[in-house]
């Protein structure tokens, strides 16, 4: 039972933390769906496009988790502060790069080819998220100080604070209640960025204490270390490219669905918002797996890494089974949450009918998606980031991006064709990762970034 207790101790706070982020996005989409159909049609393409660019920097900063885990496992606690500061410096550079995307928003969404009334909202939402994303990247780097050491409860609490702050602010800025202006999708973006700021500030307040400086040198080791920074880039960038390629394939999927029609785009956005009930907690399990594997390899105990991986997979499959029951048996109440106030149930019936079918497609690939996230966490924790970069990049292009483009643009394929390709991508990626695991670095910690 020890591996299960360890997995639950580290994973559950991270799952709750990621779930709080999911709740933030979920309520954001509900408020926008009730505000207008155009707003919900614009929210996911713009949000996922912004996240596509953010994901490269976010994936690199999040790999700091493995550095902290391996330094903790090997007893080199004074190096934790130095690693943390390299992540902070990286987040500052990332903020500048993301702010420059403000100027490419209009041509980017013109290329998407969505209806003009949707496109205007997409540009607005995208710009706000890009300008504020540096704060999110910094908060992610700071959170690794706790999650990398297996102290995941503070991460959970801080993200819950951000969520509880975001929900009323989101509602107020979208709808113009109390003393706030009615800003619609602009208000949704501003509320999200302000919540990111609060999370980053609370993390910084908790980390930079005298006690943490004495143990981990969180202030004394604030100098830029070129060698350590290069190692973070060496291992973090391939991990980030894998993350970005996954998001790119998903972004491309959303944009191509938008070419099929506004109804299909709005329905897909609603269904994928419901799908986030599974995806965001899976990120928590994946991050926890990286932490446990990194700590085990830091102690030179690959057997503990294997035991933690098996226990995590079994726990995750129980969670996925519960979601499958909900998605297949009671989809109507979930879809009804997104019905705009001005639409009657009869007028919403077309979206609800299509949404039920799309949720069945989601249920079909959830099992593979869950295994994929856990296995990726294993390989990241072991420092094997190049394999996942090349495998996922190649499979995304060959199995999803090119077939969807040809299917939609040449053969006028519909939404079901696109979702089936998403299912196949998850299946092939999981098979490829499982083939890599037996001969991978779980048997030897060579190449791990804890030097």
VOPAGU-2260 file (C-alpha; in pm, 1 decimal, decimal comma):
REM VOPAGU-2260
SITE   aa  ch    i         X         Y         Z
SITE  UNK   A    0       0,0       0,0       0,0
SITE  UNK   A    1     294,8     237,2      40,3
SITE  UNK   A    2     320,8     333,7    -332,0
SITE  UNK   A    3     -53,3     413,0    -337,4
SITE  UNK   A    4     -30,3     630,5     -25,2
SITE  UNK   A    5     269,6     811,8    -168,9
SITE  UNK   A    6      96,8     864,7    -504,6
SITE  UNK   A    7    -219,0     995,6    -340,1
SITE  UNK   A    8     -24,6    1219,7    -100,2
SITE  UNK   A    9     161,8    1390,2    -383,2
SITE  UNK   A   10    -100,3    1364,0    -658,2
SITE  UNK   A   11    -425,7    1465,2    -494,3
SITE  UNK   A   12    -323,9    1822,9    -403,9
SITE  UNK   A   13    -186,8    1868,2    -758,5
SITE  UNK   A   14    -507,3    1723,3    -904,2
SITE  UNK   A   15    -711,3    1964,8    -691,4
SITE  UNK   A   16    -477,5    2245,7    -798,0
SITE  UNK   A   17    -519,7    2165,9   -1168,2
SITE  UNK   A   18    -891,4    2114,4   -1111,1
SITE  UNK   A   19    -913,5    2463,9    -966,8
SITE  UNK   A   20    -757,3    2592,6   -1289,1
SITE  UNK   A   21   -1011,2    2382,9   -1480,1
SITE  UNK   A   22   -1295,5    2526,0   -1270,5
SITE  UNK   A   23   -1167,6    2874,7   -1349,3
SITE  UNK   A   24   -1179,3    2799,4   -1723,5
SITE  UNK   A   25   -1505,0    2602,6   -1697,7
SITE  UNK   A   26   -1695,2    2882,3   -1523,6
SITE  UNK   A   27   -1537,4    3132,4   -1762,6
SITE  UNK   A   28   -1687,9    2938,8   -2056,6
SITE  UNK   A   29   -2025,7    2906,1   -1882,5
SITE  UNK   A   30   -2043,6    3281,4   -1821,9
SITE  UNK   A   31   -1940,6    3352,7   -2182,1
SITE  UNK   A   32   -2186,6    3097,1   -2321,7
SITE  UNK   A   33   -2465,6    3264,4   -2126,0
SITE  UNK   A   34   -2343,3    3605,4   -2242,2
SITE  UNK   A   35   -2350,9    3528,8   -2616,4
SITE  UNK   A   36   -2302,9    3245,6   -2864,1
SITE  UNK   A   37   -2032,9    3445,8   -3043,9
SITE  UNK   A   38   -1838,8    3481,3   -2717,4
SITE  UNK   A   39   -1828,1    3107,8   -2649,2
SITE  UNK   A   40   -1745,3    3042,0   -3016,8
SITE  UNK   A   41   -1447,5    3279,9   -2985,8
SITE  UNK   A   42   -1325,7    3182,1   -2639,1
SITE  UNK   A   43   -1176,7    2840,4   -2710,6
SITE  UNK   A   44    -998,0    2920,9   -3041,5
SITE  UNK   A   45    -847,9    3238,8   -2893,7
SITE  UNK   A   46    -770,5    3076,2   -2559,6
SITE  UNK   A   47    -610,7    2767,6   -2710,3
SITE  UNK   A   48    -414,8    2979,2   -2961,8
SITE  UNK   A   49    -275,1    3188,9   -2676,2
SITE  UNK   A   50    -199,0    2873,9   -2480,1
SITE  UNK   A   51     -20,4    2730,5   -2784,5
SITE  UNK   A   52     241,2    3005,3   -2757,1
SITE  UNK   A   53     236,8    3007,9   -2376,8
SITE  UNK   A   54     284,2    2630,7   -2365,9
SITE  UNK   A   55     641,2    2644,8   -2498,3
SITE  UNK   A   56     751,5    2877,8   -2218,1
SITE  UNK   A   57     524,9    2710,1   -1963,8
SITE  UNK   A   58     658,6    2362,8   -2048,4
SITE  UNK   A   59    1017,4    2480,3   -2010,6
SITE  UNK   A   60     948,6    2654,6   -1678,2
SITE  UNK   A   61     753,9    2354,7   -1547,9
SITE  UNK   A   62    1050,4    2125,0   -1611,7
SITE  UNK   A   63    1209,7    2303,2   -1316,9
SITE  UNK   A   64     994,1    2060,4   -1115,4
SITE  UNK   A   65    1225,7    1773,8   -1216,5
SITE  UNK   A   66    1539,7    1970,5   -1118,7
SITE  UNK   A   67    1395,2    2046,6    -774,1
SITE  UNK   A   68    1280,5    1683,3    -734,2
SITE  UNK   A   69    1620,2    1538,5    -820,7
SITE  UNK   A   70    1810,9    1790,9    -606,7
SITE  UNK   A   71    1578,0    1702,2    -317,6
SITE  UNK   A   72    1617,2    1327,4    -373,3
SITE  UNK   A   73    1997,6    1355,7    -382,2
SITE  UNK   A   74    2010,8    1581,3     -74,3
SITE  UNK   A   75    2150,5    1887,9    -257,1
SITE  UNK   A   76    1899,8    2126,8     -99,8
SITE  UNK   A   77    2115,3    2439,2    -145,0
SITE  UNK   A   78    2090,6    2396,5    -523,8
SITE  UNK   A   79    1711,4    2429,0    -511,8
SITE  UNK   A   80    1731,2    2808,0    -472,9
SITE  UNK   A   81    1973,4    2843,3    -763,3
SITE  UNK   A   82    1748,7    2633,6    -989,0
SITE  UNK   A   83    1444,3    2834,9    -884,9
SITE  UNK   A   84    1606,3    3162,0    -987,9
SITE  UNK   A   85    1696,4    3029,3   -1332,1
SITE  UNK   A   86    1325,7    2961,4   -1377,2
SITE  UNK   A   87    1244,0    3316,7   -1267,6
SITE  UNK   A   88    1491,1    3465,3   -1516,8
SITE  UNK   A   89    1344,8    3246,7   -1788,6
SITE  UNK   A   90     992,4    3368,6   -1706,0
SITE  UNK   A   91    1104,9    3732,6   -1746,2
SITE  UNK   A   92    1238,8    3659,8   -2094,8
SITE  UNK   A   93     919,0    3472,4   -2173,4
SITE  UNK   A   94     701,7    3769,3   -2072,9
SITE  UNK   A   95     878,2    3993,0   -2326,6
SITE  UNK   A   96     843,5    3735,8   -2605,4
SITE  UNK   A   97     473,7    3678,4   -2534,5
SITE  UNK   A   98     396,0    4051,1   -2527,7
SITE  UNK   A   99     527,5    4080,1   -2884,0
SITE  UNK   A  100     245,6    3851,3   -3002,3
SITE  UNK   A  101       3,0    4140,4   -2951,7
SITE  UNK   A  102      95,9    4256,4   -3301,9
SITE  UNK   A  103      30,4    3924,7   -3480,7
SITE  UNK   A  104    -318,4    3865,2   -3338,6
SITE  UNK   A  105    -518,0    4013,5   -3626,3
SITE  UNK   A  106    -343,0    3831,9   -3915,2
SITE  UNK   A  107    -342,0    3509,0   -3713,3
SITE  UNK   A  108    -719,6    3499,8   -3675,7
SITE  UNK   A  109    -780,7    3625,1   -4027,0
SITE  UNK   A  110    -595,6    3313,0   -4136,6
SITE  UNK   A  111    -834,3    3107,6   -3920,7
SITE  UNK   A  112   -1121,1    3208,3   -4147,9
SITE  UNK   A  113   -1388,6    3222,5   -3876,1
SITE  UNK   A  114   -1693,6    3453,1   -3911,2
SITE  UNK   A  115   -1601,2    3826,1   -3874,9
SITE  UNK   A  116   -1810,0    3878,7   -3558,2
SITE  UNK   A  117   -1629,0    3587,0   -3392,3
SITE  UNK   A  118   -1289,1    3696,7   -3521,2
SITE  UNK   A  119   -1306,1    4037,2   -3350,0
SITE  UNK   A  120   -1367,3    3870,9   -3013,5
SITE  UNK   A  121   -1088,9    3619,2   -3075,6
SITE  UNK   A  122    -833,4    3897,5   -3131,2
SITE  UNK   A  123    -936,1    4076,7   -2810,9
SITE  UNK   A  124    -919,9    3767,6   -2589,7
SITE  UNK   A  125    -591,6    3648,0   -2741,6
SITE  UNK   A  126    -417,7    3983,3   -2686,1
SITE  UNK   A  127    -516,5    4007,9   -2319,7
SITE  UNK   A  128    -398,3    3655,2   -2241,0
SITE  UNK   A  129     -65,3    3704,1   -2421,0
SITE  UNK   A  130       9,0    4033,4   -2242,9
SITE  UNK   A  131     -52,0    3875,4   -1902,6
SITE  UNK   A  132     101,9    3534,6   -1965,1
SITE  UNK   A  133     442,2    3621,8   -1819,1
SITE  UNK   A  134     280,6    3621,5   -1475,7
SITE  UNK   A  135     144,6    3270,1   -1533,0
SITE  UNK   A  136     488,2    3142,9   -1640,6
SITE  UNK   A  137     649,4    3298,6   -1331,4
SITE  UNK   A  138     381,7    3143,9   -1106,4
SITE  UNK   A  139     447,6    2804,0   -1266,5
SITE  UNK   A  140     822,1    2832,0   -1202,9
SITE  UNK   A  141     762,0    2935,8    -841,9
SITE  UNK   A  142     519,2    2648,6    -782,4
SITE  UNK   A  143     796,3    2399,8    -867,4
SITE  UNK   A  144     968,9    2493,0    -540,0
SITE  UNK   A  145     687,7    2309,2    -361,8
SITE  UNK   A  146     576,2    2043,6    -612,4
SITE  UNK   A  147     933,4    1930,0    -688,0
SITE  UNK   A  148     988,3    1857,2    -317,7
SITE  UNK   A  149     659,1    1666,4    -297,9
SITE  UNK   A  150     504,5    1944,1     -84,1
SITE  UNK   A  151     198,2    1980,3    -303,0
SITE  UNK   A  152     -55,0    2107,5     -49,3
SITE  UNK   A  153      61,7    2473,4     -72,2
SITE  UNK   A  154      24,0    2453,1    -450,7
SITE  UNK   A  155    -333,0    2333,6    -405,7
SITE  UNK   A  156    -423,6    2602,9    -153,8
SITE  UNK   A  157    -275,8    2888,6    -358,3
SITE  UNK   A  158    -451,7    2781,4    -677,3
SITE  UNK   A  159    -779,5    2748,5    -488,8
SITE  UNK   A  160    -735,1    3105,4    -363,5
SITE  UNK   A  161    -683,4    3220,4    -723,3
SITE  UNK   A  162    -994,4    3033,8    -838,5
SITE  UNK   A  163   -1216,9    3168,6    -561,6
SITE  UNK   A  164   -1095,0    3518,1    -649,6
SITE  UNK   A  165   -1143,8    3465,5   -1024,3
SITE  UNK   A  166   -1501,4    3336,0   -1037,2
SITE  UNK   A  167   -1686,1    3643,6    -900,1
SITE  UNK   A  168   -1448,1    3881,9   -1077,8
SITE  UNK   A  169   -1503,3    3692,8   -1404,4
SITE  UNK   A  170   -1881,7    3711,5   -1369,3
SITE  UNK   A  171   -1870,1    4081,4   -1280,2
SITE  UNK   A  172   -1641,7    4190,4   -1564,2
SITE  UNK   A  173   -1826,0    3985,8   -1829,4
SITE  UNK   A  174   -2176,8    4096,7   -1734,3
SITE  UNK   A  175   -2116,0    4441,1   -1580,5
SITE  UNK   A  176   -2263,5    4372,4   -1235,4
SITE  UNK   A  177   -2200,5    4562,3    -910,3
SITE  UNK   A  178   -1974,6    4858,9    -988,9
SITE  UNK   A  179   -1784,9    4686,9   -1276,3
SITE  UNK   A  180   -1818,9    4771,7   -1646,7
SITE  UNK   A  181   -1971,5    4521,9   -1892,4
SITE  UNK   A  182   -1667,3    4406,6   -2092,7
SITE  UNK   A  183   -1779,7    4065,3   -2219,6
SITE  UNK   A  184   -1491,1    3852,8   -2344,7
SITE  UNK   A  185   -1242,8    4133,6   -2263,9
SITE  UNK   A  186   -1354,5    4114,1   -1901,5
SITE  UNK   A  187   -1304,4    3737,7   -1902,0
SITE  UNK   A  188    -943,5    3781,3   -2015,8
SITE  UNK   A  189    -868,7    4056,0   -1762,8
SITE  UNK   A  190   -1016,5    3852,3   -1475,0
SITE  UNK   A  191    -797,1    3556,0   -1571,1
SITE  UNK   A  192    -477,8    3764,2   -1581,6
SITE  UNK   A  193    -551,8    3933,9   -1248,4
SITE  UNK   A  194    -602,3    3590,7   -1090,1
SITE  UNK   A  195    -267,5    3475,2   -1230,9
SITE  UNK   A  196    -106,7    3780,0   -1067,8
SITE  UNK   A  197    -257,3    3696,5    -730,3
SITE  UNK   A  198    -130,1    3336,5    -751,6
SITE  UNK   A  199     224,2    3451,1    -839,8
SITE  UNK   A  200     233,0    3705,3    -554,8
SITE  UNK   A  201     117,2    3450,6    -293,9
SITE  UNK   A  202     375,4    3196,9    -415,6
SITE  UNK   A  203     653,0    3456,7    -387,7
SITE  UNK   A  204     538,8    3557,6     -39,1
SITE  UNK   A  205     550,9    3195,8      82,8
SITE  UNK   A  206     883,0    3106,4     -82,8
SITE  UNK   A  207    1107,9    3400,5       4,3
SITE  UNK   A  208    1116,7    3358,2     381,5
SITE  UNK   A  209    1413,6    3349,9     614,4
SITE  UNK   A  210    1362,5    2980,4     689,8
SITE  UNK   A  211    1356,9    2882,4     321,9
SITE  UNK   A  212    1664,3    3094,9     255,9
SITE  UNK   A  213    1852,4    2914,5     535,9
SITE  UNK   A  214    1767,1    2567,2     403,1
SITE  UNK   A  215    1739,6    2616,5      26,0
SITE  UNK   A  216    1928,4    2944,0     -38,1
SITE  UNK   A  217    1624,1    3088,5    -215,3
SITE  UNK   A  218    1768,0    3440,6    -184,0
SITE  UNK   A  219    2141,8    3383,1    -150,6
SITE  UNK   A  220    2162,1    3187,8    -480,9
SITE  UNK   A  221    1976,7    3446,0    -693,8
SITE  UNK   A  222    2271,2    3501,1    -930,6
SITE  UNK   A  223    2234,3    3395,9   -1291,9
SITE  UNK   A  224    2419,4    3064,6   -1345,8
SITE  UNK   A  225    2484,2    3010,4   -1714,6
SITE  UNK   A  226    2561,2    2639,3   -1681,4
SITE  UNK   A  227    2249,8    2563,2   -1478,1
SITE  UNK   A  228    2035,4    2777,3   -1707,8
SITE  UNK   A  229    2171,2    2587,7   -2011,3
SITE  UNK   A  230    2082,7    2253,6   -1845,9
SITE  UNK   A  231    1730,0    2377,5   -1782,9
SITE  UNK   A  232    1707,0    2471,1   -2150,9
SITE  UNK   A  233    1866,0    2142,1   -2261,3
SITE  UNK   A  234    1607,2    1927,2   -2085,7
SITE  UNK   A  235    1319,8    2172,4   -2060,7
SITE  UNK   A  236    1300,1    2281,3   -2425,6
SITE  UNK   A  237    1244,7    1930,4   -2570,5
SITE  UNK   A  238     978,9    1879,4   -2302,6
SITE  UNK   A  239     825,7    2214,2   -2396,8
SITE  UNK   A  240     831,9    2131,9   -2769,3
SITE  UNK   A  241     641,6    1809,9   -2696,2
SITE  UNK   A  242     386,4    2007,3   -2495,7
SITE  UNK   A  243     364,0    2273,0   -2767,4
SITE  UNK   A  244     321,7    2017,8   -3046,9
SITE  UNK   A  245      38,4    1855,4   -2855,1
SITE  UNK   A  246    -128,7    2194,1   -2808,8
SITE  UNK   A  247     -58,2    2286,0   -3173,4
SITE  UNK   A  248    -237,8    1974,6   -3295,7
SITE  UNK   A  249    -528,5    2060,7   -3067,7
SITE  UNK   A  250    -529,1    2426,1   -3185,1
SITE  UNK   A  251    -524,7    2318,9   -3547,9
SITE  UNK   A  252    -816,4    2087,7   -3473,9
SITE  UNK   A  253   -1019,1    2378,0   -3326,1
SITE  UNK   A  254    -942,8    2610,2   -3618,5
SITE  UNK   A  255   -1040,3    2348,3   -3876,7
SITE  UNK   A  256   -1366,7    2275,8   -3692,4
SITE  UNK   A  257   -1438,3    2649,1   -3714,0
SITE  UNK   A  258   -1420,2    2619,8   -4093,0
SITE  UNK   A  259   -1695,5    2357,2   -4086,0
SITE  UNK   A  260   -1947,0    2596,5   -3928,3
SITE  UNK   A  261   -2029,9    2818,8   -3629,4
SITE  UNK   A  262   -2268,3    2562,5   -3477,1
SITE  UNK   A  263   -2000,5    2291,9   -3489,3
SITE  UNK   A  264   -1741,7    2532,8   -3347,3
SITE  UNK   A  265   -1963,2    2642,8   -3056,2
SITE  UNK   A  266   -2065,8    2283,6   -2976,5
SITE  UNK   A  267   -1706,3    2158,7   -2993,1
SITE  UNK   A  268   -1597,3    2440,2   -2759,6
SITE  UNK   A  269   -1865,4    2339,5   -2509,2
SITE  UNK   A  270   -1775,7    1969,3   -2525,5
SITE  UNK   A  271   -1403,4    2037,3   -2490,8
SITE  UNK   A  272   -1473,1    2262,3   -2192,4
SITE  UNK   A  273   -1647,4    1959,4   -2036,1
SITE  UNK   A  274   -1351,2    1744,8   -2143,9
SITE  UNK   A  275   -1129,0    1969,8   -1931,3
SITE  UNK   A  276   -1289,3    1793,8   -1632,4
SITE  UNK   A  277   -1061,0    1505,5   -1728,5
SITE  UNK   A  278    -765,5    1677,6   -1892,1
SITE  UNK   A  279    -662,9    1927,7   -1623,3
SITE  UNK   A  280    -660,1    1673,7   -1336,5
SITE  UNK   A  281    -458,2    1443,6   -1564,5
SITE  UNK   A  282    -193,6    1717,1   -1579,4
SITE  UNK   A  283    -183,2    1701,8   -1199,6
SITE  UNK   A  284    -122,6    1326,5   -1206,0
SITE  UNK   A  285     143,1    1371,8   -1476,4
SITE  UNK   A  286     327,8    1637,1   -1274,6
SITE  UNK   A  287     309,2    1421,7    -961,6
SITE  UNK   A  288     452,2    1126,9   -1156,0
SITE  UNK   A  289     745,7    1342,3   -1271,8
SITE  UNK   A  290     808,3    1442,8    -910,3
SITE  UNK   A  291     802,1    1087,1    -773,4
SITE  UNK   A  292    1016,8     948,3   -1055,9
SITE  UNK   A  293    1264,4    1236,8   -1027,6
SITE  UNK   A  294    1301,0    1192,0    -651,6
SITE  UNK   A  295    1341,7     814,2    -684,7
SITE  UNK   A  296    1613,2     850,8    -947,4
SITE  UNK   A  297    1780,1    1122,1    -739,7
SITE  UNK   A  298    1806,4     858,5    -464,0
SITE  UNK   A  299    1921,3     603,5    -727,3
SITE  UNK   A  300    1612,8     387,6    -662,2
SITE  UNK   A  301    1455,3     309,9   -1003,4
SITE  UNK   A  302    1244,0      34,8    -841,7
SITE  UNK   A  303    1056,7     303,7    -646,9
SITE  UNK   A  304     997,2     493,3    -971,0
SITE  UNK   A  305     844,4     183,8   -1132,1
SITE  UNK   A  306     621,3     117,1    -828,6
SITE  UNK   A  307     498,5     478,3    -823,8
SITE  UNK   A  308     421,1     463,5   -1196,2
SITE  UNK   A  309     214,3     146,6   -1166,3
SITE  UNK   A  310      21,5     282,1    -869,3
SITE  UNK   A  311     -50,3     610,1   -1049,7
SITE  UNK   A  312    -184,4     433,2   -1358,7
SITE  UNK   A  313    -422,7     225,8   -1148,8
SITE  UNK   A  314    -550,8     529,3    -955,7
SITE  UNK   A  315    -597,5     726,5   -1278,2
SITE  UNK   A  316    -797,2     448,9   -1444,8
SITE  UNK   A  317   -1046,7     449,1   -1155,6
SITE  UNK   A  318   -1092,7     825,2   -1200,4
SITE  UNK   A  319   -1140,6     789,8   -1576,9
SITE  UNK   A  320   -1401,0     515,5   -1528,9
SITE  UNK   A  321   -1610,5     750,9   -1312,8
SITE  UNK   A  322   -1591,8    1020,0   -1581,7
SITE  UNK   A  323   -1691,2     772,1   -1852,8
SITE  UNK   A  324   -2007,8     684,9   -1661,4
SITE  UNK   A  325   -2097,1    1054,5   -1628,6
SITE  UNK   A  326   -2023,6    1143,2   -1992,7
SITE  UNK   A  327   -2215,7     845,3   -2131,3
SITE  UNK   A  328   -2515,6     828,9   -1896,6
SITE  UNK   A  329   -2591,6    1189,9   -1795,2
SITE  UNK   A  330   -2451,3    1427,5   -2061,5
SITE  UNK   A  331   -2761,4    1650,9   -2081,0
SITE  UNK   A  332   -2716,7    1833,6   -1745,5
SITE  UNK   A  333   -2353,5    1915,6   -1833,5
SITE  UNK   A  334   -2446,8    2055,4   -2174,2
SITE  UNK   A  335   -2739,6    2252,6   -2029,7
SITE  UNK   A  336   -2497,2    2459,8   -1819,9
SITE  UNK   A  337   -2380,8    2628,0   -2140,4
SITE  UNK   A  338   -2721,7    2728,8   -2277,8
SITE  UNK   A  339   -2727,2    3107,7   -2338,2
SITE  UNK   A  340   -2996,9    3285,8   -2140,0
SITE  UNK   A  341   -3163,0    3422,4   -2453,3
SITE  UNK   A  342   -3197,2    3075,7   -2612,9
SITE  UNK   A  343   -3497,0    2858,0   -2538,6
SITE  UNK   A  344   -3436,8    2483,8   -2477,1
SITE  UNK   A  345   -3584,6    2419,9   -2821,1
SITE  UNK   A  346   -3340,6    2659,7   -2988,2
SITE  UNK   A  347   -3052,2    2498,9   -2796,8
SITE  UNK   A  348   -3164,6    2148,1   -2897,4
SITE  UNK   A  349   -2936,0    2133,0   -3203,7
SITE  UNK   A  350   -2627,1    2206,7   -2996,5
SITE  UNK   A  351   -2734,5    1963,2   -2722,8
SITE  UNK   A  352   -2800,6    1683,0   -2971,5
SITE  UNK   A  353   -2462,9    1722,3   -3140,5
SITE  UNK   A  354   -2293,8    1766,4   -2801,7
SITE  UNK   A  355   -2418,6    1428,4   -2676,9
SITE  UNK   A  356   -2261,8    1254,8   -2977,7
SITE  UNK   A  357   -1934,0    1445,8   -2938,6
SITE  UNK   A  358   -1913,9    1349,2   -2569,3
SITE  UNK   A  359   -1925,7     985,5   -2677,2
SITE  UNK   A  360   -1620,1    1047,3   -2894,9
SITE  UNK   A  361   -1447,7    1210,0   -2595,9
SITE  UNK   A  362   -1528,4     905,2   -2383,3
SITE  UNK   A  363   -1368,7     683,0   -2648,9
SITE  UNK   A  364   -1025,0     844,7   -2621,0
SITE  UNK   A  365   -1019,0     934,8   -2247,6
SITE  UNK   A  366    -859,9     600,6   -2155,2
SITE  UNK   A  367    -567,1     652,9   -2394,1
SITE  UNK   A  368    -536,7    1019,2   -2299,8
SITE  UNK   A  369    -496,3     923,1   -1933,6
SITE  UNK   A  370    -225,1     664,2   -2001,9
SITE  UNK   A  371     -48,2     911,8   -2228,3
SITE  UNK   A  372     -32,0    1181,7   -1959,6
SITE  UNK   A  373     105,8     945,0   -1693,3
SITE  UNK   A  374     368,1     792,7   -1924,5
SITE  UNK   A  375     482,4    1136,0   -2037,3
SITE  UNK   A  376     525,0    1228,0   -1670,4
SITE  UNK   A  377     746,3     920,4   -1621,7
SITE  UNK   A  378     975,0    1006,7   -1912,5
SITE  UNK   A  379    1002,5    1371,1   -1807,4
SITE  UNK   A  380    1090,6    1272,2   -1451,4
SITE  UNK   A  381    1366,8    1049,5   -1586,0
SITE  UNK   A  382    1509,1    1320,1   -1813,2
SITE  UNK   A  383    1413,3    1144,0   -2137,4
SITE  UNK   A  384    1258,0    1446,9   -2308,5
SITE  UNK   A  385    1396,5    1406,0   -2660,3
SITE  UNK   A  386    1199,5    1088,3   -2732,8
SITE  UNK   A  387     865,9    1245,4   -2643,4
SITE  UNK   A  388     952,9    1556,2   -2847,3
SITE  UNK   A  389    1020,1    1361,2   -3167,9
SITE  UNK   A  390     750,5    1095,6   -3126,0
SITE  UNK   A  391     464,8    1333,1   -3048,2
SITE  UNK   A  392     576,7    1585,4   -3309,8
SITE  UNK   A  393     587,4    1318,7   -3580,1
SITE  UNK   A  394     259,1    1153,4   -3480,8
SITE  UNK   A  395      74,5    1485,7   -3448,5
SITE  UNK   A  396     174,2    1579,7   -3802,3
SITE  UNK   A  397     114,8    1237,6   -3961,2
SITE  UNK   A  398    -196,3    1121,0   -3775,3
SITE  UNK   A  399    -385,9    1443,3   -3703,0
SITE  UNK   A  400    -272,8    1768,5   -3867,2
SITE  UNK   A  401    -229,8    1660,2   -4230,5
SITE  UNK   A  402    -529,4    1420,8   -4237,9
SITE  UNK   A  403    -762,2    1682,1   -4084,0
SITE  UNK   A  404    -652,1    1948,6   -4330,5
SITE  UNK   A  405    -696,1    1719,4   -4630,0
SITE  UNK   A  406   -1025,5    1581,9   -4499,2
SITE  UNK   A  407   -1186,3    1920,2   -4428,3
SITE  UNK   A  408   -1043,6    2125,1   -4715,7
SITE  UNK   A  409   -1042,8    1863,2   -4993,3
SITE  UNK   A  410   -1314,5    1612,5   -4903,9
SITE  UNK   A  411   -1545,1    1838,7   -4693,6
SITE  UNK   A  412   -1524,4    1599,9   -4397,3
SITE  UNK   A  413   -1725,4    1681,1   -4085,7
SITE  UNK   A  414   -1671,0    1706,2   -3713,6
SITE  UNK   A  415   -1691,6    1329,3   -3652,0
SITE  UNK   A  416   -1398,0    1268,0   -3885,3
SITE  UNK   A  417   -1187,9    1523,6   -3693,0
SITE  UNK   A  418   -1270,6    1371,1   -3355,7
SITE  UNK   A  419   -1191,8    1019,4   -3476,1
SITE  UNK   A  420    -843,4    1137,2   -3578,2
SITE  UNK   A  421    -797,4    1284,6   -3228,5
SITE  UNK   A  422    -883,9     939,9   -3089,6
SITE  UNK   A  423    -629,9     769,9   -3319,4
SITE  UNK   A  424    -357,9    1018,2   -3219,2
SITE  UNK   A  425    -402,7     937,2   -2848,5
SITE  UNK   A  426    -393,4     563,9   -2927,1
SITE  UNK   A  427     -72,5     577,0   -3132,5
SITE  UNK   A  428     108,5     806,1   -2888,1
SITE  UNK   A  429      33,7     575,2   -2594,1
SITE  UNK   A  430     154,7     270,2   -2788,7
SITE  UNK   A  431     477,5     449,9   -2881,7
SITE  UNK   A  432     546,3     566,6   -2526,4
SITE  UNK   A  433     485,4     219,4   -2381,4
SITE  UNK   A  434     736,7      75,4   -2628,0
SITE  UNK   A  435     994,2     330,2   -2506,4
SITE  UNK   A  436     942,9     273,4   -2132,0
SITE  UNK   A  437    1102,7     -72,1   -2081,6
SITE  UNK   A  438    1434,6      33,4   -2232,2
SITE  UNK   A  439    1415,7     388,1   -2104,7
SITE  UNK   A  440    1602,1     565,9   -1827,9
SITE  UNK   A  441    1402,2     406,4   -1547,3
SITE  UNK   A  442    1675,0     144,1   -1531,7
SITE  UNK   A  443    1957,1     394,9   -1509,0
SITE  UNK   A  444    1961,4     759,8   -1418,6
SITE  UNK   A  445    2222,0     848,6   -1679,3
SITE  UNK   A  446    2159,2    1184,9   -1837,4
SITE  UNK   A  447    1932,7    1309,7   -1559,3
SITE  UNK   A  448    1957,0    1684,6   -1505,2
SITE  UNK   A  449    2055,3    1687,5   -1137,5
SITE  UNK   A  450    2427,1    1742,7   -1189,3
